[in-house]
């Protein structure tokens, strides 16, 4: 009997911990999505599909599913780059190489 009572108490404790932790995690995710969407707009981007506050509001009931969808649409390499990102793309660095012997434009090496 003692073991069954202990197991029942543990199950109840886990139930209450889950009931407290899951909404808290959803709330933290919602705040993070809202802040990221706000920063995204301030940098000149636009949120995809809906406004940032709607993404945050959708995160409250749906949690990680909404966060994953938000990340795929806004931060992953699966999304197409916007026009401002294409214009802001850094140019690749150009390297200046010295022409070595045997290459086009190289000065002949003196023979001794």
N, C-alpha and C positions, 0 to 999 in steps of 0.2 A: 504494500500500500504506500509506503513511504516513497518508493521510486516513482510510482504513478503520480503522486501528489507533486513531487519535484519536477517531473516532466510537464505536468499541467501548468505549474507556475512558470517554468521556462518558456513554454509556448505563449502564455499570456504576456510575459515580459517582451518577447520578440514581437508580438502583435503590437504592443504599445510603442516599442522603439520604431517599428516600421511606420506606424501611423504618425509619428512625429518626424522621422527623418526624411521620408519620401516627399512630403509637401515642402520641407525646408530645402531639399536639394532642387526641387522644381522651381522654387522661388529664387534660389541663387542662380540657376540657369537662366531664368527669365531676366534677371537683372543684368547678367553678362551679355545676353543677346541684345537687350535694349541699349546698353552702353556701346557695344560693338556697332550696332546699326547707326547709332547717333554719330560715332566717330567716322563711319563709312560715308555718311552724308556730308559731314564737315570736310572730308578730304575731296569732295567733288563727285563722289559716286552716287548711285541710286540703289535703293534696296529692290530686290527682285520680287515681283508679284504683288506685295502689299507693303505698307509702311512699317517702319521698325517697331513701333509700339504694338502693332498687330502681331508681329512675330513674337514679341515678348509675351503678349497676352495668350497666344496660342501655346507658348511653352509651359504655361502654368498647368493646364490639364494634361498635355501630351508629353511633356518632359523631353527625354533624350531623343525621341523620334523627331520632334520639331527642331532641336538643336542640330541633329545630324543633317536634316534637310536644309536648314539655314546655312550650315557650313559648306555643304556641297554646292549650293547655289551662289554663295558669296566668296568663298575662300579656296575652293579646290581648283585643281587644274582642269577639271571637267567643264567648267563654265567658259564661255567665250569671253575674250578680253573686250572691254568697252573701248569706245573711241578715244577717251582721255588716256586710258592706259597704253593704247597703241602709240599715241602722240608723245607720251612721257617715257616711252621705253628707252632705256639707256643705250647709247651707241656702243658697240663693242670696241674695246681698246685697240688702237692700232700700234703695232710694234714696228720699230725701225730696226731693220737688220742691216748689218754691214754685209756687203757682197764679199763672199769668200772666193778663193781661187776656183776657177772653172765655172762660175756663175755668170749670167748675163750682166753686163755693166761693171764687171770687176776689172780693176786695173791689173795689168800683167805684173807678176812678181818679178823683181829683179833677179837675174841669174848671176851667181858668183862663181 
